Amino acid sequence: MPPASLRVGLFGIGLDAYWPQFPGLKGRLEGYLARVAGKLARPGVEVVNLGLIDHPERAYAAGREFRQADVDLIFLHVTTYALSSTVLPVVLRAKVPVIVLNLAPEPAIDYAAFNQLGDRVAMTGAWLAHCSACPVPEIANAFHRAGIRFHQVTGVLDGDAVSAGEVDAWVEAARVAAGMYGNRLGLMGHYYSGMLDIYSDLTLQAAVFGTHLEIVEVDELSALRREVVPAEVAGRVAEFHRVFDVQPDCAEPDLAEAARTSVALDRLAANRRLGSLAYYYQGTGVPENEATMASIILGTSLLTARGIPVAGEYEVKNAQAMKIMDLFGAGGSFTEYYAMDFQDDVVLMGHDGPGHLAIAEGRTKVRPLKVYHGKVGRGVSVEMAVKHGPVTLLSVVEAAGGKLRLLCAEAESVPGPILEIGNTNSRYRFACGAREFVNRWNSHGPAHHCAVGVGRLADRIGKLGALLGVETVRVI
């Protein structure tokens, strides 16, 4: 699926009474705003720049314009002192999160040059051009009392890596929120019986993320398998050998069955326009459906690597977490921790079923399994470790009281021995230590599955939570 487009609103603020008093001030502030617009511009982002808002009448009109433009997020660039009455109507009407940019035009005022201007009118105009911090408390007060969610970036307009990184993080978080909105999550099969932690309120998922839930029958996938012709099977088997490190003990009939299902999965995803999928089905008593589900792992791994993350065991919340990680460009592989190595102080994490090939350390192996533990059937499965280096874990937690929470932690994927059992397996080291991480993570009541992606994403995940209006907890 193509990256979600994002429409960002931008406006600056000023006070119209200043313009006749201080010649050149308005143009100078508009120049600042143009520089901010340039920083926001990037592929997949449309910037709706309404310019300087400097009186209440224009503020009301701007609010309507942002609403008509259907912006996802508003950046308010505070250029100088302005009345809160020129700000509140804009965001009240637009009804989207607001990022207040308190960015000074220079790291410091050149006091000597300023005091040598001689003309106090010119001095006041120059002073006002540096007054970005002045109205922020007034604006914050009005926003608090009006119940408007807002966030701040404070720093310097140019040459400030900290504030530039904050702005980029807000844009990326907003892009992910936009990508989640309307994402078509396929639900195929049923829950794994007895896993109480993974049962989900589907309406809550739709309400928080804007997800469309598409119910899919396993019978549909089985029917699509019947339509796959031998040439397509042979082509997909050849693709398996190009993409995976297929082990020599894999039986050709098992690879052919996996290829047939993989081709059918591609058609199912295209027909239903799926952006993600959660599945589990025993298939007991219906041999065709059992064969379908036993041969699904390679195809779901390919889908996951193509930006359509697939979660096994019908783990809806984790399909959401995987999609979030994938939209951040970090991968998003299905995992859980299953053991601890106290000698090396690492947590061993992995899972059976699909893996995210794009974040694998080396080529992903395909191994034959005589039995899928805890599940019906046998066949071929994938074995991989996540790339060595920084990683982030994410869990979408359904907490008591019908609330969702984002739970995340950063770690290092480290080299070392893994279990060669045909599953994804990795070794993760946490700054707080393996023992303390497990205690802290468990204390927040997550399901036993989570998503893992490459890179350090906790800050961006926190911003995503802020945009969605859900609590984000970081385990450190």
C-alpha positions in Angstrom: 0.0 0.0 0.0 1.3 3.6 -0.7 2.4 5.7 2.2 -0.5 7.6 3.7 -0.6 11.2 2.6 -0.7 13.9 5.4 -2.3 17.3 5.3 -0.7 19.7 7.7 -2.0 23.1 8.6 0.3 26.0 9.3 -0.3 29.5 10.4 1.7 32.3 12.1 0.3 34.9 14.4 0.9 38.7 14.8 -0.9 41.8 15.9 -2.3 44.0 13.1 -1.8 47.2 15.2 2.0 46.7 14.8 2.2 46.8 11.0 1.8 50.6 10.6 3.9 51.3 13.6 6.9 49.3 12.6 7.6 49.2 8.9 9.1 45.9 7.6 8.1 43.9 10.7 5.2 42.0 9.0 7.4 41.0 6.0 10.2 39.9 8.4 7.7 37.6 10.3 6.2 36.3 7.1 9.8 35.3 6.1 10.1 33.3 9.3 6.8 31.5 8.5 8.0 30.7 5.0 11.1 29.0 6.5 8.9 26.9 8.8 6.8 25.9 5.8 10.0 24.8 4.1 10.9 22.6 7.0 7.5 20.9 7.0 7.5 20.2 3.3 8.5 16.6 2.3 7.1 13.8 0.1 3.7 12.7 1.1 3.0 15.9 3.2 0.8 18.7 1.9 1.3 22.0 3.8 -1.8 24.2 4.0 -0.2 27.6 4.9 -2.7 30.3 5.8 0.0 32.9 6.5 -0.1 35.4 9.4 -3.3 35.6 11.3 -3.4 39.0 12.9 -7.0 39.8 13.9 -10.0 37.9 15.2 -12.1 38.1 12.0 -9.3 36.5 10.0 -8.9 33.9 12.8 -12.6 32.8 12.3 -12.1 32.5 8.6 -8.9 30.6 9.0 -10.6 28.1 11.2 -13.2 27.4 8.5 -10.4 27.1 5.9 -8.5 24.5 7.9 -11.7 22.6 8.5 -12.6 22.6 4.8 -9.0 21.5 3.9 -9.4 18.6 6.3 -6.0 19.0 7.9 -4.7 16.3 10.2 -2.6 18.5 12.4 -1.9 22.2 12.9 1.4 23.9 13.5 1.1 27.3 15.1 4.3 29.3 14.6 4.5 32.1 17.2 6.3 34.8 15.5 5.7 37.7 17.9 3.2 38.8 20.5 -0.4 38.3 19.4 -3.7 38.2 21.1 -5.1 34.8 22.2 -8.4 35.9 20.5 -6.6 35.6 17.2 -5.6 32.0 17.9 -8.4 30.3 19.7 -11.0 30.6 16.9 -8.6 29.0 14.4 -8.1 25.8 16.4 -11.6 25.6 17.9 -13.1 25.3 14.4 -10.4 23.0 13.0 -10.7 20.5 15.9 -7.3 18.8 15.4 -4.2 18.6 17.6 -2.0 21.7 17.7 1.8 22.0 17.9 2.9 25.4 19.2 6.2 26.3 17.6 8.1 28.7 19.9 11.1 29.2 17.7 13.4 32.2 18.1 14.8 33.6 14.9 18.3 33.6 16.3 20.1 31.8 19.2 20.5 35.2 21.0 19.8 38.8 20.3 22.8 40.8 19.2 22.5 43.2 22.1 25.3 45.5 21.0 24.0 45.9 17.5 20.5 46.3 18.8 21.4 49.1 21.2 23.3 50.9 18.5 20.2 51.3 16.3 19.6 54.7 17.9 15.9 54.9 16.8 13.7 53.4 19.5 10.9 52.8 17.0 13.3 50.6 15.0 14.6 49.1 18.2 11.0 48.1 19.3 10.3 46.6 15.9 13.5 44.5 16.1 12.6 43.5 19.6 9.1 42.4 18.5 10.7 40.2 15.8 12.4 38.3 18.6 9.3 38.0 20.9 8.2 34.5 19.9 8.1 33.3 23.6 6.0 36.2 24.8 2.4 35.1 24.0 2.9 31.4 24.6 1.6 31.4 28.2 -1.4 33.4 27.1 -2.1 30.9 24.4 -1.6 27.9 26.7 -4.0 29.4 29.2 -6.7 29.8 26.6 -6.1 26.3 25.2 -6.3 24.7 28.7 -9.5 26.5 29.6 -11.0 25.6 26.2 -10.0 21.9 26.5 -7.8 22.0 23.4 -4.9 19.5 23.2 -1.7 21.2 22.3 2.0 20.4 22.4 5.1 22.6 22.3 8.4 22.8 20.5 10.8 25.4 21.9 14.1 26.3 20.3 15.7 28.2 17.4 14.3 28.5 13.9 17.5 27.4 12.2 20.5 25.3 13.2 18.8 23.7 16.2 19.0 20.0 15.9 16.8 19.4 19.0 13.8 21.5 17.8 14.2 20.3 14.2 14.1 16.7 15.5 11.0 17.4 17.5 9.2 18.9 14.5 10.2 15.9 12.3 8.9 13.5 15.0 5.6 15.3 15.2 5.2 15.1 11.4 6.1 11.4 11.4 3.7 10.6 14.3 0.9 12.4 12.4 1.7 10.5 9.3 1.4 7.2 11.2 -1.9 8.4 12.8 -3.2 9.2 9.3 -2.0 5.9 8.0 -3.9 4.0 10.8 -7.1 6.0 10.0 -9.0 3.9 7.5 -6.5 1.1 7.4 -8.4 -2.1 6.5 -7.5 -4.8 9.1 -8.6 -8.2 7.9 -9.9 -10.6 10.6 -9.7 -14.2 9.4 -10.8 -17.1 11.6 -11.2 -16.8 15.4 -9.3 -16.3 18.6 -7.0 -19.0 20.0 -9.2 -20.6 22.7 -8.2 -19.6 26.2 -5.9 -16.7 25.5 -7.9 -14.2 27.6 -5.2 -11.5 27.2 -5.6 -11.2 23.4 -9.4 -10.8 23.3 -10.2 -7.3 22.1 -12.9 -4.7 21.9 -13.0 -4.3 18.1 -15.2 -1.2 18.3 -12.6 0.4 20.6 -9.9 -0.3 18.0 -12.0 1.4 15.3 -12.8 4.4 17.6 -9.2 5.1 18.7 -7.3 4.3 15.5 -10.0 4.8 12.8 -9.4 1.3 11.7 -11.8 -0.4 9.3 -12.4 -4.0 10.3 -12.9 -6.4 7.4 -14.2 -9.9 8.4 -12.7 -12.5 6.1 -13.7 -16.2 5.9 -11.0 -18.9 5.8 -13.2 -20.5 3.2 -12.5 -17.5 0.9 -8.7 -18.1 1.1 -9.2 -21.9 0.5 -11.4 -21.1 -2.6 -8.7 -18.8 -3.9 -6.1 -21.6 -3.5 -8.1 -23.8 -5.9 -7.7 -21.1 -8.6 -3.9 -21.0 -8.4 -2.4 -22.7 -11.5 0.8 -24.8 -11.6 2.9 -22.1 -13.3 2.0 -19.7 -10.5 3.0 -22.3 -7.9 6.4 -22.8 -9.7 7.0 -19.1 -9.9 6.3 -18.6 -6.2 8.5 -21.5 -5.2 11.3 -19.9 -7.3 10.6 -16.6 -5.4 10.9 -18.4 -2.1 14.4 -19.6 -3.1 15.4 -16.0 -4.1 14.0 -14.4 -0.9 14.6 -17.0 1.7 17.4 -19.3 2.7 15.5 -22.5 2.0 17.1 -25.3 3.9 17.8 -28.5 1.9 15.6 -30.7 4.2 12.5 -28.8 3.1 10.2 -31.1 1.1 9.2 -29.8 -2.4 5.5 -30.7 -1.8 5.5 -28.6 1.4 7.1 -25.7 -0.5 4.5 -26.1 -3.3 1.6 -26.0 -0.8 3.1 -22.8 0.8 3.5 -21.3 -2.6 -0.2 -22.0 -3.5 -1.3 -20.4 -0.3 1.0 -17.4 -0.8 -0.4 -16.6 -4.2 -3.9 -16.9 -2.8 -3.0 -14.6 0.1 -1.8 -12.0 -2.3 -5.2 -12.1 -4.1 -7.1 -12.0 -0.9 -5.2 -9.0 0.3 -5.8 -7.2 -3.1 -9.5 -8.2 -3.3 -10.2 -7.0 0.2 -7.7 -4.0 0.0 -6.1 -5.2 3.3 -3.5 -3.1 5.0 -3.0 -5.7 7.8 -4.3 -9.0 8.9 -4.9 -11.0 12.1 -5.6 -14.7 11.7 -6.0 -18.0 13.4 -8.0 -21.1 12.4 -7.8 -24.7 13.5 -9.4 -26.1 10.4 -10.0 -29.4 12.2 -12.4 -31.7 10.4 -12.2 -29.7 7.1 -9.0 -31.0 5.4 -8.9 -28.2 2.8 -9.0 -25.5 5.4 -6.5 -27.3 7.5 -4.1 -27.5 4.5 -4.6 -23.7 3.9 -3.7 -22.7 7.5 -0.8 -25.2 7.7 0.8 -23.6 4.7 0.3 -19.9 5.5 3.6 -18.9 7.1 5.7 -18.1 4.1 3.0 -16.1 2.4 2.2 -14.1 5.5 5.9 -13.4 5.9 6.0 -12.0 2.4 2.9 -9.9 3.0 4.4 -8.5 6.2 7.6 -7.5 4.4 5.5 -5.7 1.8 3.8 -3.4 4.4 0.8 -5.6 5.1 1.7 -6.9 8.6 0.2 -10.2 9.6 -0.4 -11.3 13.2 -1.0 -14.9 14.2 -3.2 -16.2 16.9 -5.9 -13.6 15.9 -4.0 -11.0 17.9 -5.8 -7.9 16.8 -4.1 -5.5 19.2 -0.7 -6.8 18.0 -1.7 -6.4 14.3 -2.3 -2.8 15.2 1.1 -2.5 16.9 2.8 -4.1 13.9 1.1 -1.7 11.5 2.2 1.3 13.6 5.8 0.1 13.6 5.6 -0.5 9.8 4.2 2.9 9.2 7.2 4.4 11.1 9.4 2.5 8.7 10.8 0.3 11.5 9.4 -3.1 10.4 7.1 -4.5 13.0 7.5 -8.2 13.6 5.3 -10.4 15.7 7.1 -11.5 18.9 6.8 -12.4 22.6 9.4 -13.1 25.3 9.6 -16.8 26.1 12.7 -17.2 28.2 15.5 -15.3 30.0 19.3 -15.7 29.9 20.4 -14.6 33.3 24.0 -15.4 32.5 24.2 -12.9 29.5 21.4 -10.7 31.0 19.3 -10.8 27.9 15.6 -11.6 27.2 14.9 -14.2 24.5 12.1 -13.2 22.3 10.5 -14.6 19.2 7.4 -16.4 17.9 6.2 -19.0 15.4 4.4 -17.9 12.3 5.3 -14.9 10.0 8.4 -12.8 10.5 9.3 -9.4 9.0 11.9 -10.2 6.4 13.0 -6.6 6.0 14.4 -6.4 9.5 16.1 -9.7 9.6 19.7 -10.2 10.5 20.9 -11.9 7.3 18.6 -14.1 5.2 15.6 -15.7 6.8 15.8 -19.4 6.8 12.9 -21.7 5.9 12.8 -25.0 7.9 10.5 -28.0 7.9 8.5 -28.7 11.0 6.8 -32.0 11.7 4.4 -30.3 14.1 3.3 -26.7 14.8 3.4 -26.6 18.5 -0.1 -26.0 20.0 -1.6 -25.8 16.5 -2.9 -28.2 13.9 -0.8 -29.3 11.0 2.8 -29.4 9.8 4.8 -27.8 7.0 7.5 -25.2 6.5 8.2 -22.2 8.8 10.6 -19.2 8.9 13.5 -18.8 11.3 15.1 -15.3 11.7 16.7 -13.0 14.2 16.0 -9.2 14.2 18.9 -7.0 13.0 21.5 -6.4 15.6 21.4 -2.9 17.0 18.7 -0.6 18.5 15.1 -1.9 18.5 11.8 -0.8 20.0 9.0 -3.0 21.4 5.4 -1.8 21.2 2.3 -3.3 22.7 -1.3 -1.9 22.2 -2.7 -2.6 25.7 -6.4 -2.8 26.4 -6.6 -1.6 30.0 -9.3 -1.8 32.6 -12.2 0.6 32.0 -12.2 0.3 28.2 -9.1 2.3 27.5 -6.3 1.7 25.2 -2.7 2.4 26.1 0.6 2.3 24.1 3.4 0.5 26.0 6.9 0.7 24.6 10.5 0.0 25.5 13.8 0.4 23.7 16.5 -2.3 23.7 19.5 -3.6 21.8 19.3 -6.7 19.6 22.5 -8.4 20.4 24.4 -11.4 18.7 24.6 -14.7 20.4 23.2 -18.2 20.1 19.5 -18.6 19.3 17.2 -21.6 19.2 17.1 -23.1 15.7 13.6 -24.4 15.9 12.0 -22.8 12.8 10.7 -19.7 14.6 11.8 -16.1 14.9 14.3 -15.7 17.7 16.3 -12.8 19.0 18.3 -11.7 22.1 17.5 -8.3 23.6 19.4 -6.4 26.1 17.7 -3.7 28.2 19.4 -0.8 30.0 17.6 -1.7 33.2 18.6 -5.4 32.9 16.6 -8.4 31.9 15.1 -9.1 35.4 13.9 -5.5 35.9 12.6 -5.1 32.4 10.3 -8.1 32.7 9.0 -6.9 36.1 8.3 -3.4 34.8 6.8 -4.5 31.5 4.5 -7.0 33.1 3.3 -4.4 35.7 1.4 -2.5 32.9 -0.7 -5.5 32.0 0.1 -6.1 28.3 -0.9 -9.1 26.3 1.9 -11.6 25.9 2.5 -10.6 22.3 4.1 -7.4 21.1 5.7 -5.9 18.0 9.4 -5.3 17.5 10.9 -2.8 15.1 14.4 -1.5 14.4 15.6 1.9 15.7 14.7 4.0 18.7 11.1 5.0 18.4 9.8 5.6 21.9 9.7 9.4 21.5 7.8 9.1 18.2 5.4 6.6 19.7 4.8 9.0 22.6 3.9 11.7 20.1 1.6 9.3 18.3 -0.2 8.6 21.6 -0.6 12.3 22.2 -2.1 12.8 18.8 -4.5 9.9 19.3 -5.4 11.0 22.9 -4.2 7.8 24.5 -1.7 7.2 27.3 1.8 6.1 26.3 4.0 4.3 28.9 7.7 3.9 28.3 9.5 1.2 30.2 13.1 2.3 30.9 
